[in-house]
Amino acid sequence: MLALLPLAGLALDAWRGQLEAEPIKQVTHLTGLWTLRLLLASLTVTPLRQLAGLSWLAPYRRTLGLLAFTYCTLHLGVYAVLDLWGEWGTLLEDIAKRPYITVGFTGFLCLVPLAITSTRYWIRRLGKRWIALHRLVYVAAVLGCIHFIWLVKKDEREPLSYLAILLVLFAARGLARLRPRFAAATKARKSASLEASP
């Protein structure tokens, strides 16, 4: 519900006539921004669960991912329908010729199968393949950051901050995978030292 507040705020501003001078640009920017924020939030769940023991967060990963897909769909829809007035030929031309739109659209395509297979039915049906498929979320997050960086022409500090967060999350996931190995190695060293002591 909290993640839907930005949309509620936009609707309220539109009703009051308080949108910015370029409302389509404002809505496109906000939906894109929240796509990236929610995508990063979904990727934060696993490190927090593994490193901080916050296992109760696990169910929220899917919810956050679906919310990210919702905002991404709105982001693309506002651009295609309101900005381009449904000129699908122009949209395809932009996807082909503008690199930042190309990577953004590719990121959207990565999210589509993840949203479709987010149900328990698909988890059971795909088995281990479900885990492999849902690694596309990392690709989507990287492409989202690149899309934002290439979109901004002057001050890149904001998009670079999202990329930095993503890199930290990748590092945290790597640490979570290595931690059991470190623990096993430490235990083995302690056992060896105890056996060697008189």
Secondary structure, DSSP 4 states (H G I P E B T S, - for coil): -GGGHHHHHHHHHHHHT---SSHHHHHHHHHHHHHHHHHHHHHHHHHHHHHS--GGGHHHHHHHHHHHHHHHHHHHHIIIIIISTT-HHHHHHHHHH-HHHHHHHHHHHHHHHHHHT-SHHHHHHHTHHHHHHTTHHHHHHHHHHHHHHHH-SS--HHHHHHHHHHHHHHHHHHHHHHHHHHHHHHHHHHHHHHHH--
